Amino acid sequence: MADAISFLSNPYTVAALGTAAATSAYWVISNINMPVVQPPIDIRRQSIELPGGEHIHVSPLTGVDGKLLKYRYDDVQTIYEAFLKGRKLCGDQPCYGVCQDENTIAWKTYNEVFQIAQELGSGLIARGVEPGKGTMIGIYAQNRLQWGYAEIACTMYTLCSVPLYDTLGPDACSFIIDQAQMSTVISDTKQRIKTLLEKADESSCLKEIIAMLPSEVDDDLRSMAEQKGVSLVTFDEILEEGKSNLREPVPPKPDDLYTVCYTSGITGDPKGALITHGNLIATTAGLQAICEVPPMTFRPGVRLLSYLPLAHMYERLCQAMMTMHGGQIAFYRGDVKKILDDVRMTHPTGFPSVPRLLNRVYDKVQQGVAQANWVKRTLFNMAMNSKKKDLERGVVRRDSIWDKLVFKKFQDLMGGDVEIIFSGAAPLSGDVMTFLRCAFGCHVIEGYGQTESSVATTFTVPGDHTVGHVGAPIPCNQIKLVDIPEMDYFADKDQGEVCYKGYNIFQGYLNNPDKTKEALDEDGWLHSGDIGQWLPNGSLKIIDRKKNIFKLAQGEYLAPEKIENVYIGCSLVEQVWVHGDSLQAFAVGFVIPDRETLLPWAQKKDISATFEDLCNNETVKKGILEEMIAAGRTSGLKSFEQVKDIHVCSDLFSVENGLLTPTFKLKRPVLKKKFAAEIEALYEKNQ
């Protein structure tokens, strides 16, 4: 009894109980008319299997005949028509903006963007570019206003844009220019222009570089261009030439090439995926059919911060959706350290992102909660539990008492107006997805697909707040699972390699019939390399990976990505790479610890050292390995799937050091070569 009295008289207890009572009363009042999202399909039956025995699944939105969706609007069948629709809706309203400082966005209207794009396209034509022929124009720049102008200009005159990006490297950029037969590249900074010029020679296709930023062009750069026989002109000069030679648009057709999007292959030369206007428009139609439910409709005035690379299809899909509906796109300042400032200033309505960033947000919050006092931890947990109950009822909102008391500061970080977060490029964990839905009070939609499928083939359905799957097929494509006998996956058991077919599937790889044949089978099915499973509700779950599997000496197959996805959830682990060898009986791991959790953990163990020294400490390595093995057991990994030993590194795998692709996938062959000595040592030690 004394303990109970002591507990109840504790001021922290009184505060928490008082808050709980007040919030319970508020909950009763505020939940009388809570808006429940009505999903566009029955979330208990998110796909239907077509007759015929091929186990082909389609969206229920295709109807009983399985007729796929080609476009959403009769007057929008190309990316150019998407822009025209937005211009018709919002001609004198903001279209593109530039974040200039922490308080100012300079906007250009739809009409102004159209005019400048027309001048740019006309200037290109005046300098010899042929309109209406799908001539390929390179764009080598970060996201910026001029990128947007170039994009619209290319679509206006049936030119095909070919993005280049820094992480491809100079040799790959040169390879792309020659393979795509590009004589013209539009670029921004002096360094990027120098990179292009350094690789140019007499045999190069490159004949002209258009500098987006006149301030980046100096006498040295002009002299270098002259020596290489390359014409160097500024963006403004091209616009002036276009004004004097204005040409009427030469609009594309749906089957015309929209872009050649190069994928940064883990090995070998990059592959140029041929994406038509019709391909990307089909994805926009599928996205809208699945995701556009009240209150998250695409409409004039919605806003997006453009920071994900425009060189990839994910961001270009987002921009097509925005301009089609009269949305506003603000380009970030180009500094990743200032992105949150740009977000707060932009007040985005939608926030496309990737798991790498969203995971860091989640980790930071969890670390803060763990270090907070008892009252704050209690309130946070009460808030999360209450918002989770909202999700179970199909309610997503940010006007509850918990939003005001606990979550408002998180929502303000995103500008306070976010209605939907999109996640793509890699799997997003269920814990992170649930946290985002609760803390930010918005819908979180995960897409699954690849460049070759024009970004996406499935989306999680608004109103379905379960996790652990990638949602339903979108109505522009079909999906089937194909047997993988060597891995014991069979379509009859609703498991197998994920393959897709439909209006959003690419046309092949530029000048690469062998790679095209590897990706597309004779019936037009694109083979993803992912292993999927149909869940009872008709949604798709990705459970394994066909590629990157390896066989151990005893004949067991391992899928490293599956194992890594388990280990990455450990609190001490920030990055992990699992390696196996067919001559060895076990796998080994390479781990970069999470700096912010490792240091406090080490202090509790009375280990005082720098982060780098901790990575070389045997006690630390043992602690990390024990946590990983425990996580593996909890997740159901078989004993042979668990790593036997690890090497701990202090330097992150990154795009910059060549160990990650631009979409943050591990470059396994490169890692294997870099850590050859450490791999050999781990195996020798554990024989």
C-alpha positions as CSV (number, residue, x, y, z in Angstrom):
1,M,0.0,0.0,0.0
2,A,2.9,2.4,0.9
3,D,4.4,1.7,-2.5
4,A,1.1,2.5,-4.2
5,I,0.7,5.7,-2.2
6,S,4.3,6.7,-3.1
7,F,3.6,6.0,-6.8
8,L,0.4,8.1,-6.8
9,S,1.9,11.0,-4.9
10,N,4.9,11.2,-7.4
11,P,4.4,14.5,-9.3
12,Y,5.5,12.8,-12.5
13,T,2.7,10.2,-12.0
14,V,0.1,12.9,-11.2
15,A,1.1,14.8,-14.3
16,A,0.9,11.8,-16.6
17,L,-2.4,10.6,-15.1
18,G,-3.9,14.1,-15.3
19,T,-2.8,14.3,-18.9
20,A,-4.3,10.9,-19.6
21,A,-7.6,11.9,-18.1
22,A,-7.8,15.1,-20.0
23,T,-6.9,13.5,-23.3
24,S,-9.4,10.7,-22.8
25,A,-12.1,13.3,-22.5
26,Y,-10.8,15.2,-25.5
27,W,-10.7,11.9,-27.4
28,V,-14.3,11.1,-26.8
29,I,-15.4,14.6,-28.0
30,S,-13.0,14.8,-31.0
31,N,-13.7,11.3,-32.3
32,I,-17.4,11.7,-32.9
33,N,-17.0,12.6,-36.5
34,M,-13.5,11.4,-37.4
35,P,-13.0,11.2,-41.2
36,V,-12.4,7.6,-42.3
37,V,-10.6,7.2,-45.6
38,Q,-12.6,5.1,-48.0
39,P,-10.1,2.9,-50.0
40,P,-10.6,2.8,-53.8
41,I,-10.7,-1.0,-53.6
42,D,-11.7,-3.6,-51.1
43,I,-8.5,-3.9,-48.9
44,R,-9.5,-7.5,-48.2
45,R,-9.2,-8.2,-52.0
46,Q,-6.5,-6.0,-53.4
47,S,-5.9,-8.0,-56.5
48,I,-7.7,-10.6,-58.6
49,E,-6.3,-13.6,-60.4
50,L,-7.2,-13.9,-64.0
51,P,-8.4,-17.2,-65.3
52,G,-6.0,-19.3,-67.5
53,G,-3.7,-20.9,-64.9
54,E,-0.8,-18.4,-65.3
55,H,-1.4,-16.9,-61.9
56,I,-1.6,-13.4,-63.3
57,H,-2.9,-10.8,-60.9
58,V,-4.4,-7.5,-61.7
59,S,-6.0,-4.6,-59.9
60,P,-9.8,-4.9,-59.2
61,L,-10.0,-1.5,-60.8
62,T,-9.3,-3.1,-64.2
63,G,-12.7,-4.8,-64.0
64,V,-13.5,-8.5,-64.6
65,D,-12.0,-8.5,-68.1
66,G,-8.7,-7.3,-66.7
67,K,-8.5,-4.4,-69.2
68,L,-5.5,-2.3,-68.3
69,L,-5.5,1.5,-67.8
70,K,-3.5,3.4,-70.5
71,Y,-4.1,6.9,-69.4
72,R,-6.4,8.8,-67.0
73,Y,-7.5,11.8,-69.1
74,D,-8.3,11.7,-72.8
75,D,-6.3,14.9,-73.3
76,V,-3.2,13.7,-71.4
77,Q,-1.4,10.9,-73.2
78,T,2.0,12.5,-73.3
79,I,4.2,14.3,-70.7
80,Y,3.8,17.4,-72.9
81,E,0.0,17.2,-72.7
82,A,0.4,16.8,-68.9
83,F,2.1,20.2,-68.8
84,L,-0.5,21.7,-71.1
85,K,-3.3,20.5,-68.8
86,G,-1.6,22.2,-65.8
87,R,-1.1,25.4,-67.8
88,K,-4.8,25.4,-68.8
89,L,-5.8,25.0,-65.1
90,C,-3.3,27.5,-63.7
91,G,-1.7,29.6,-66.5
92,D,-0.9,32.6,-64.3
93,Q,-0.3,30.6,-61.1
94,P,3.1,29.4,-59.8
95,C,4.6,26.4,-61.6
96,Y,8.4,26.4,-60.8
97,G,10.0,28.1,-57.9
98,V,13.6,28.6,-56.6
99,C,14.3,28.5,-52.9
100,Q,16.6,31.6,-52.6
101,D,17.0,31.8,-48.9
102,E,15.2,30.6,-45.8
103,N,12.3,32.9,-46.4
104,T,11.9,33.5,-50.1
105,I,10.8,31.4,-53.1
106,A,10.9,33.1,-56.5
107,W,8.1,31.7,-58.7
108,K,7.6,31.4,-62.4
109,T,4.0,30.9,-63.6
110,Y,2.9,28.1,-66.0
111,N,2.7,30.7,-68.8
112,E,6.2,32.0,-68.1
113,V,7.6,28.4,-68.0
114,F,5.9,27.6,-71.4
115,Q,7.3,30.8,-73.0
116,I,10.9,30.1,-71.7
117,A,10.7,26.4,-72.7
118,Q,9.5,27.4,-76.2
119,E,12.4,29.9,-76.5
120,L,14.9,27.2,-75.4
121,G,13.5,24.6,-77.8
122,S,13.5,27.1,-80.6
123,G,17.1,28.1,-79.8
124,L,18.2,24.4,-80.0
125,I,16.4,24.0,-83.3
126,A,18.0,27.2,-84.7
127,R,21.4,25.6,-83.8
128,G,20.7,22.5,-85.8
129,V,18.7,20.2,-83.5
130,E,16.0,18.4,-85.4
131,P,12.5,18.6,-83.9
132,G,10.1,15.7,-84.0
133,K,12.8,13.1,-84.5
134,G,13.5,12.0,-80.9
135,T,16.9,13.6,-81.1
136,M,18.7,12.9,-77.8
137,I,19.6,15.9,-75.6
138,G,21.8,15.4,-72.5
139,I,21.1,17.1,-69.2
140,Y,23.9,17.0,-66.7
141,A,22.9,19.1,-63.7
142,Q,21.4,18.9,-60.2
143,N,17.7,19.8,-59.7
144,R,17.2,23.4,-60.7
145,L,14.9,25.7,-62.5
146,Q,16.8,25.3,-65.8
147,W,16.4,21.5,-65.6
148,G,12.6,22.1,-65.6
149,Y,12.8,24.4,-68.6
150,A,14.9,21.8,-70.5
151,E,12.5,19.1,-69.6
152,I,9.5,21.0,-71.0
153,A,11.4,22.1,-74.1
154,C,12.3,18.5,-74.9
155,T,8.7,17.3,-74.6
156,M,7.5,20.4,-76.6
157,Y,9.5,19.5,-79.7
158,T,9.7,15.7,-79.4
159,L,13.2,15.6,-78.3
160,C,14.4,12.8,-76.0
161,S,16.1,13.9,-72.7
162,V,19.0,11.8,-71.4
163,P,20.0,12.6,-67.9
164,L,23.6,12.2,-66.7
165,Y,24.7,12.3,-63.1
166,D,27.9,12.6,-61.1
167,T,28.0,9.2,-59.6
168,L,28.2,7.6,-63.0
169,G,31.7,8.8,-63.3
170,P,33.5,10.5,-66.2
171,D,34.0,7.3,-68.2
172,A,30.3,6.3,-67.9
173,C,29.2,9.8,-68.9
174,S,31.4,9.6,-72.0
175,F,30.1,6.1,-72.8
176,I,26.5,7.4,-72.6
177,I,27.1,10.4,-74.8
178,D,28.6,8.2,-77.5
179,Q,26.1,5.4,-77.2
180,A,23.1,7.9,-77.4
181,Q,24.8,9.8,-80.2
182,M,24.3,13.1,-78.2
183,S,25.8,16.2,-79.8
184,T,24.3,18.6,-77.3
185,V,24.5,18.5,-73.5
186,I,22.9,21.1,-71.2
187,S,24.9,21.4,-67.9
188,D,25.2,23.7,-64.9
189,T,28.5,24.0,-63.0
190,K,32.0,24.6,-64.2
191,Q,33.2,21.3,-62.7
192,R,30.6,19.3,-64.6
193,I,31.3,21.1,-67.8
194,K,35.0,20.4,-67.3
195,T,34.2,16.7,-66.8
196,L,32.5,16.6,-70.1
197,L,35.3,18.5,-71.9
198,E,38.0,16.3,-70.4
199,K,36.5,13.2,-72.0
200,A,35.8,14.9,-75.4
201,D,38.1,14.1,-78.3
202,E,37.9,14.1,-82.1
203,S,35.9,10.8,-82.0
204,S,33.4,12.1,-79.5
205,C,29.8,12.8,-80.5
206,L,29.7,15.9,-78.2
207,K,29.7,19.1,-80.2
208,E,28.0,21.7,-78.0
209,I,27.6,22.3,-74.3
210,I,24.9,24.8,-73.1
211,A,25.9,26.3,-69.7
212,M,22.8,26.8,-67.5
213,L,24.6,29.3,-65.3
214,P,26.5,32.1,-67.2
215,S,28.5,32.9,-64.0
216,E,30.1,29.4,-64.2
217,V,31.6,30.2,-67.6
218,D,35.1,31.9,-67.6
219,D,37.9,32.4,-70.1
220,D,39.7,29.2,-69.0
221,L,36.5,27.1,-69.7
222,R,36.0,28.8,-73.0
223,S,39.6,28.1,-74.0
224,M,39.3,24.5,-73.0
225,A,36.1,24.1,-75.0
226,E,37.8,25.7,-78.1
227,Q,40.8,23.3,-77.8
228,K,38.4,20.3,-77.7
229,G,36.5,21.6,-80.7
230,V,33.3,21.9,-78.6
231,S,31.0,24.9,-78.8
232,L,30.3,26.4,-75.4
233,V,27.3,28.8,-75.2
234,T,25.2,30.0,-72.3
235,F,21.6,29.3,-71.5
236,D,20.7,32.9,-72.0
237,E,22.3,33.0,-75.4
238,I,20.2,30.1,-76.5
239,L,17.1,31.8,-75.2
240,E,17.9,35.0,-77.1
241,E,18.5,33.0,-80.3
242,G,15.1,31.2,-79.7
243,K,13.3,34.5,-79.3
244,S,14.5,35.6,-82.7
245,N,13.6,32.2,-84.3
246,L,10.5,31.2,-82.4
247,R,9.1,27.9,-83.6
248,E,5.6,26.3,-83.1
249,P,5.7,23.2,-80.9
250,V,6.1,19.8,-82.5
251,P,4.2,17.7,-80.0
252,P,5.1,14.0,-79.4
253,K,2.9,11.0,-79.7
254,P,2.4,8.5,-76.8
255,D,4.8,6.0,-78.5
256,D,7.6,8.5,-78.9
257,L,10.6,8.3,-76.6
258,Y,10.3,10.5,-73.6
259,T,13.7,9.7,-72.0
260,V,16.6,7.3,-71.9
261,C,17.2,6.7,-68.2
262,Y,20.5,5.1,-67.5
263,T,20.7,2.7,-64.6
264,S,24.0,2.7,-62.8
265,G,24.8,-1.0,-63.2
266,I,26.6,-2.6,-60.2
267,T,29.0,-4.1,-62.8
268,G,29.7,-3.2,-66.4
269,D,28.6,-0.2,-68.4
270,P,25.3,1.5,-67.5
271,K,22.2,0.5,-69.4
272,G,19.9,3.0,-71.0
273,A,16.2,2.2,-70.4
274,L,14.0,3.4,-73.2
275,I,10.9,5.1,-71.7
276,T,8.1,6.4,-73.9
277,H,5.6,9.2,-73.1
278,G,3.0,6.5,-72.9
279,N,5.0,4.4,-70.4
280,L,5.2,7.2,-67.8
281,I,1.7,8.4,-68.4
282,A,0.4,4.9,-67.7
283,T,2.2,5.0,-64.3
284,T,0.7,8.4,-63.5
285,A,-2.8,7.0,-64.3
286,G,-2.2,3.9,-62.2
287,L,-0.9,6.0,-59.3
288,Q,-3.9,8.3,-59.5
289,A,-6.4,5.5,-59.7
290,I,-5.0,3.8,-56.6
291,C,-3.9,6.8,-54.5
292,E,-6.3,9.7,-55.2
293,V,-9.0,9.5,-52.6
294,P,-10.4,12.3,-50.5
295,P,-8.8,14.2,-48.9
296,M,-5.5,13.6,-50.7
297,T,-6.4,14.6,-54.3
298,F,-4.0,16.0,-56.9
299,R,-5.2,19.5,-57.4
300,P,-4.1,23.1,-58.3
301,G,-1.9,24.6,-55.7
302,V,-0.5,21.5,-54.1
303,R,3.2,21.9,-53.5
304,L,6.4,19.8,-53.9
305,L,10.0,20.4,-52.9
306,S,12.2,18.9,-55.7
307,Y,15.3,17.4,-54.1
308,L,15.3,13.8,-55.2
309,P,17.5,13.5,-58.3
310,L,15.8,14.4,-61.5
311,A,18.2,12.0,-63.2
312,H,16.0,9.2,-61.9
313,M,12.5,8.3,-62.9
314,Y,11.0,8.6,-59.4
315,E,11.3,12.4,-59.2
316,R,10.2,12.8,-62.8
317,L,7.1,10.8,-62.1
318,C,6.4,13.1,-59.1
319,Q,6.9,16.2,-61.3
320,A,4.6,14.9,-64.0
321,M,1.9,14.3,-61.5
322,M,2.3,17.9,-60.1
323,T,2.3,19.8,-63.4
324,M,-0.6,17.7,-64.8
325,H,-2.8,19.1,-62.0
326,G,-1.5,22.7,-61.7
327,G,0.8,21.9,-58.8
328,Q,3.7,24.0,-57.7
329,I,7.3,22.7,-57.7
330,A,10.0,24.5,-55.7
331,F,13.6,23.5,-56.4
332,Y,15.8,23.1,-53.3
333,R,19.0,25.1,-53.0
334,G,21.2,22.2,-53.8
335,D,22.7,21.8,-50.3
336,V,21.6,18.6,-48.5
337,K,22.4,20.2,-45.2
338,K,19.7,22.8,-45.8
339,I,17.0,20.5,-47.0
340,L,14.9,20.8,-43.8
341,D,15.1,24.6,-44.0
342,D,13.9,24.3,-47.6
343,V,11.1,22.0,-46.6
344,R,9.9,24.3,-43.8
345,M,9.9,27.2,-46.2
346,T,8.2,25.4,-49.1
347,H,5.3,23.9,-46.9
348,P,5.0,20.8,-49.2
349,T,1.7,19.1,-49.6
350,G,3.4,15.8,-50.7
351,F,6.8,14.6,-49.7
352,P,8.4,11.9,-51.9
353,S,11.4,10.3,-50.1
354,V,13.5,7.2,-49.8
355,P,13.9,4.9,-46.8
356,R,17.4,6.0,-46.1
357,L,16.2,9.5,-45.2
358,L,13.0,8.3,-43.5
359,N,14.9,5.7,-41.4
360,R,17.2,8.4,-40.1
361,V,14.2,10.5,-39.1
362,Y,12.8,7.5,-37.2
363,D,16.1,6.7,-35.6
364,K,16.6,10.2,-34.4
365,V,13.2,10.3,-32.8
366,Q,13.7,7.0,-31.1
367,Q,17.0,8.0,-29.7
368,G,15.5,11.2,-28.4
369,V,12.6,9.3,-26.7
370,A,15.0,6.8,-25.1
371,Q,17.1,9.7,-23.6
372,A,14.0,11.7,-22.4
373,N,12.7,11.7,-18.9
374,W,9.9,9.4,-17.7
375,V,7.1,11.9,-18.3
376,K,8.1,12.7,-21.9
377,R,8.6,9.0,-22.7
378,T,5.2,8.2,-21.2
379,L,3.4,10.9,-23.1
380,F,5.1,9.9,-26.4
381,N,4.1,6.3,-25.9
382,M,0.5,7.2,-25.0
383,A,0.4,9.4,-28.1
384,M,1.7,6.7,-30.3
385,N,-0.8,4.1,-28.9
386,S,-3.7,6.5,-29.4
387,K,-2.7,7.3,-33.0
388,K,-2.2,3.6,-33.8
389,K,-5.8,3.0,-32.6
390,D,-6.8,5.7,-35.1
391,L,-5.1,3.9,-37.9
392,E,-6.9,0.6,-37.0
393,R,-10.1,2.5,-37.5
394,G,-8.9,3.9,-40.8
395,V,-8.4,7.4,-39.5
396,V,-5.4,9.5,-40.5
397,R,-5.3,13.0,-39.0
398,R,-3.2,15.7,-37.3
399,D,-5.7,17.5,-35.3
400,S,-5.9,15.3,-32.2
401,I,-4.7,16.4,-28.7
402,W,-1.7,14.3,-29.2
403,D,-0.8,16.1,-32.3
404,K,-0.9,19.4,-30.4
405,L,1.0,18.1,-27.3
406,V,3.6,15.7,-28.9
407,F,3.7,15.6,-32.6
408,K,3.4,19.2,-33.7
409,K,7.1,19.8,-33.6
410,F,7.7,16.9,-36.0
411,Q,5.0,18.1,-38.3
412,D,6.4,21.6,-38.3
413,L,9.7,20.2,-39.5
414,M,7.9,19.3,-42.7
415,G,6.2,22.6,-43.0
416,G,3.0,21.6,-41.3
417,D,1.0,20.9,-44.5
418,V,2.1,17.4,-45.6
419,E,-0.8,15.2,-46.6
420,I,1.1,12.3,-48.0
421,I,4.6,10.8,-47.9
422,F,5.7,8.6,-50.7
423,S,8.5,6.1,-50.2
424,G,10.3,4.2,-52.9
425,A,13.6,2.8,-54.2
426,A,14.0,0.3,-51.3
427,P,11.8,-1.4,-48.7
428,L,10.5,0.7,-45.8
429,S,10.2,-1.1,-42.5
430,G,6.7,-1.5,-40.9
431,D,7.8,0.2,-37.7
432,V,9.0,3.3,-39.6
433,M,5.9,3.4,-41.8
434,T,3.6,3.2,-38.7
435,F,5.6,5.9,-36.9
436,L,5.4,8.3,-39.9
437,R,1.6,7.8,-40.2
438,C,1.2,8.5,-36.5
439,A,3.7,11.3,-35.9
440,F,3.1,13.3,-39.1
441,G,-0.6,12.6,-39.3
442,C,-0.5,11.8,-43.0
443,H,-0.8,9.0,-45.4
444,V,2.3,7.0,-46.2
445,I,2.3,5.3,-49.5
446,E,5.0,2.8,-50.6
447,G,5.6,2.1,-54.2
448,Y,7.3,-0.9,-55.7
449,G,8.9,-1.2,-59.2
450,Q,12.0,-0.2,-61.0
451,T,13.2,2.2,-63.7
452,E,12.3,-0.3,-66.4
453,S,8.6,-0.3,-65.2
454,S,8.5,3.5,-65.3
455,V,8.9,3.6,-61.5
456,A,6.1,1.6,-60.1
457,T,4.0,-1.5,-60.5
458,T,2.3,-1.6,-57.0
459,F,1.2,1.0,-54.4
460,T,0.0,0.5,-50.9
461,V,-3.7,1.4,-50.8
462,P,-4.8,4.5,-48.8
463,G,-6.9,3.2,-46.0
464,D,-4.9,0.0,-45.6
465,H,-2.6,0.7,-42.7
466,T,-1.2,-2.7,-42.3
467,V,2.5,-3.1,-43.0
468,G,4.9,-5.8,-44.3
469,H,3.8,-5.6,-48.0
470,V,4.2,-3.3,-51.0
471,G,0.5,-3.0,-51.8
472,A,-1.7,-3.8,-54.8
473,P,-1.0,-3.9,-58.5
474,I,-1.7,-0.6,-60.2
475,P,-4.3,-0.9,-63.0
476,C,-1.9,-0.2,-65.8
477,N,0.0,-3.5,-65.4
478,Q,-0.3,-7.2,-64.6
479,I,1.9,-9.1,-62.2
480,K,2.6,-12.8,-62.1
481,L,5.0,-14.9,-60.0
482,V,7.3,-17.4,-61.8
483,D,8.7,-20.6,-60.3
484,I,12.2,-20.6,-58.9
485,P,12.7,-24.3,-58.2
486,E,16.3,-24.0,-57.0
487,M,15.1,-21.7,-54.2
488,D,11.9,-23.7,-53.5
489,Y,9.5,-21.0,-54.7
490,F,6.5,-22.0,-56.7
491,A,3.7,-19.9,-58.2
492,D,1.2,-22.6,-57.2
493,K,2.1,-21.7,-53.6
494,D,1.7,-18.0,-54.4
495,Q,5.5,-17.5,-54.4
496,G,8.0,-16.8,-57.1
497,E,9.9,-14.2,-59.1
498,V,7.9,-11.1,-59.6
499,C,7.3,-10.3,-63.3
500,Y,5.2,-7.5,-64.8
501,K,3.6,-6.6,-68.1
502,G,1.6,-3.6,-69.2
503,Y,1.5,-0.1,-70.6
504,N,4.2,1.2,-68.2
505,I,6.9,-1.4,-69.1
506,F,9.9,0.0,-71.0
507,Q,10.9,-0.7,-74.6
508,G,14.3,-2.2,-73.9
509,Y,17.8,-1.0,-73.4
510,L,19.3,1.4,-76.0
511,N,21.6,-0.5,-78.4
512,N,21.8,-3.4,-76.1
513,P,19.7,-6.4,-77.4
514,D,21.4,-8.9,-75.1
515,K,20.5,-7.1,-71.9
516,T,17.1,-6.4,-73.3
517,K,16.6,-10.1,-73.8
518,E,17.7,-10.8,-70.3
519,A,15.1,-8.4,-68.9
520,L,12.1,-9.0,-71.2
521,D,11.0,-12.5,-72.1
522,E,9.4,-13.5,-75.4
523,D,6.0,-12.7,-74.1
524,G,6.9,-9.2,-73.0
525,W,7.1,-10.0,-69.2
526,L,9.7,-7.9,-67.4
527,H,11.6,-10.1,-64.9
528,S,12.4,-8.1,-61.7
529,G,14.8,-10.5,-59.9
530,D,12.7,-10.0,-56.7
531,I,10.9,-12.9,-55.1
532,G,7.4,-12.1,-54.1
533,Q,4.5,-13.7,-52.2
534,W,0.8,-13.0,-52.6
535,L,-0.8,-12.4,-49.2
536,P,-4.4,-13.6,-48.5
537,N,-5.7,-10.1,-49.0
538,G,-4.2,-9.9,-52.5
539,S,-1.4,-7.6,-51.7
540,L,2.2,-8.4,-52.7
541,K,5.0,-9.0,-50.2
542,I,8.7,-9.0,-51.3
543,I,10.4,-11.9,-49.4
544,D,13.7,-12.6,-51.2
545,R,15.9,-11.7,-54.1
546,K,16.8,-14.0,-57.0
547,K,19.9,-12.1,-57.9
548,N,22.7,-11.8,-55.4
549,I,22.0,-15.3,-54.0
550,F,24.9,-17.5,-53.3
551,K,25.4,-21.2,-52.4
552,L,27.4,-22.3,-49.4
553,A,29.8,-25.2,-49.5
554,Q,27.1,-27.6,-48.0
555,G,24.6,-26.6,-50.8
556,E,22.4,-24.2,-48.9
557,Y,21.3,-21.0,-50.7
558,L,21.6,-17.7,-49.0
559,A,19.9,-14.4,-50.0
560,P,22.1,-11.7,-48.5
561,E,19.5,-8.9,-48.9
562,K,17.0,-10.8,-46.8
563,I,19.6,-11.3,-44.0
564,E,20.8,-7.7,-44.2
565,N,17.2,-6.4,-43.9
566,V,17.0,-8.3,-40.5
567,Y,20.3,-7.0,-39.2
568,I,19.8,-3.4,-40.2
569,G,17.0,-3.2,-37.6
570,C,19.6,-3.7,-34.8
571,S,20.1,-0.5,-32.7
572,L,23.9,-0.7,-33.0
573,V,24.0,-1.2,-36.8
574,E,23.8,1.6,-39.3
575,Q,24.9,-0.4,-42.4
576,V,25.7,-4.0,-43.0
577,W,26.9,-6.2,-45.9
578,V,26.6,-10.0,-45.8
579,H,29.1,-12.0,-47.9
580,G,29.2,-15.7,-48.7
581,D,31.4,-18.0,-50.6
582,S,30.6,-21.3,-52.3
583,L,33.8,-22.7,-50.9
584,Q,32.9,-21.9,-47.4
585,A,30.2,-23.3,-45.0
586,F,29.1,-19.9,-43.5
587,A,28.6,-16.3,-44.2
588,V,30.4,-13.3,-42.8
589,G,29.3,-9.7,-42.2
590,F,30.8,-6.2,-42.5
591,V,29.2,-3.7,-40.2
592,I,29.3,0.1,-39.8
593,P,27.9,0.8,-36.3
594,D,25.4,3.6,-35.6
595,R,27.6,6.3,-34.1
596,E,24.8,7.8,-32.0
597,T,23.8,4.5,-30.3
598,L,27.3,3.0,-30.1
599,L,28.9,5.7,-28.0
600,P,26.3,5.7,-25.2
601,W,26.3,1.8,-25.3
602,A,30.1,1.8,-24.9
603,Q,29.9,4.2,-21.9
604,K,27.5,1.9,-20.1
605,K,30.1,-0.8,-20.7
606,D,32.8,1.5,-19.2
607,I,34.6,1.6,-22.6
608,S,35.9,5.1,-23.2
609,A,37.2,5.7,-26.7
610,T,36.7,7.5,-30.0
611,F,34.3,6.0,-32.5
612,E,37.1,4.8,-34.7
613,D,38.8,3.1,-31.7
614,L,35.5,1.5,-30.7
615,C,35.2,-0.1,-34.2
616,N,38.5,-1.9,-33.5
617,N,37.5,-3.0,-30.0
618,E,36.8,-6.8,-29.6
619,T,34.3,-6.3,-26.8
620,V,32.3,-3.9,-29.1
621,K,32.5,-6.3,-32.0
622,K,31.2,-9.1,-29.8
623,G,28.3,-7.0,-28.5
624,I,27.3,-6.0,-32.1
625,L,27.5,-9.6,-33.3
626,E,25.4,-10.8,-30.3
627,E,22.7,-8.2,-31.1
628,M,22.6,-9.3,-34.7
629,I,22.4,-13.0,-33.9
630,A,19.5,-12.3,-31.5
631,A,17.7,-10.3,-34.1
632,G,18.2,-13.1,-36.6
633,R,16.7,-15.7,-34.2
634,T,13.7,-13.4,-33.5
635,S,13.1,-12.9,-37.2
636,G,13.3,-16.7,-38.0
637,L,16.6,-16.8,-39.8
638,K,17.9,-20.4,-40.0
639,S,21.3,-21.1,-38.3
640,F,23.1,-21.3,-41.6
641,E,21.7,-17.9,-42.7
642,Q,23.3,-16.2,-39.7
643,V,26.8,-14.7,-40.1
644,K,29.5,-16.4,-38.1
645,D,31.7,-13.5,-37.7
646,I,31.9,-9.8,-38.5
647,H,34.4,-7.1,-39.4
648,V,33.5,-3.6,-38.0
649,C,34.3,-0.5,-40.1
650,S,34.2,3.1,-39.2
651,D,33.6,4.6,-42.6
652,L,30.1,4.5,-44.1
653,F,29.4,2.8,-47.5
654,S,28.4,5.7,-49.7
655,V,27.8,6.8,-53.3
656,E,30.8,9.1,-53.0
657,N,33.3,6.3,-52.2
658,G,31.9,4.0,-54.8
659,L,30.4,1.4,-52.5
660,L,26.7,2.3,-53.1
661,T,24.8,2.9,-56.3
662,P,23.0,6.2,-56.7
663,T,19.8,4.4,-55.4
664,F,21.8,3.3,-52.3
665,K,22.2,-0.4,-53.3
666,L,25.4,-2.2,-52.2
667,K,28.0,-2.6,-54.9
668,R,28.8,-6.2,-53.9
669,P,31.6,-6.9,-56.4
670,V,33.3,-3.6,-55.4
671,L,32.9,-4.4,-51.7
672,K,34.3,-7.9,-52.2
673,K,37.4,-6.5,-53.9
674,K,37.9,-3.7,-51.4
675,F,37.7,-6.0,-48.4
676,A,39.4,-9.1,-49.9
677,A,42.0,-9.2,-47.1
678,E,39.4,-8.9,-44.3
679,I,37.2,-11.6,-45.9
680,E,40.2,-14.0,-46.1
681,A,41.1,-13.2,-42.4
682,L,37.5,-13.9,-41.2
683,Y,37.4,-17.2,-42.9
684,E,40.9,-18.3,-41.7
685,K,40.0,-17.3,-38.2
686,N,36.8,-19.3,-38.1
687,Q,37.9,-22.6,-39.8
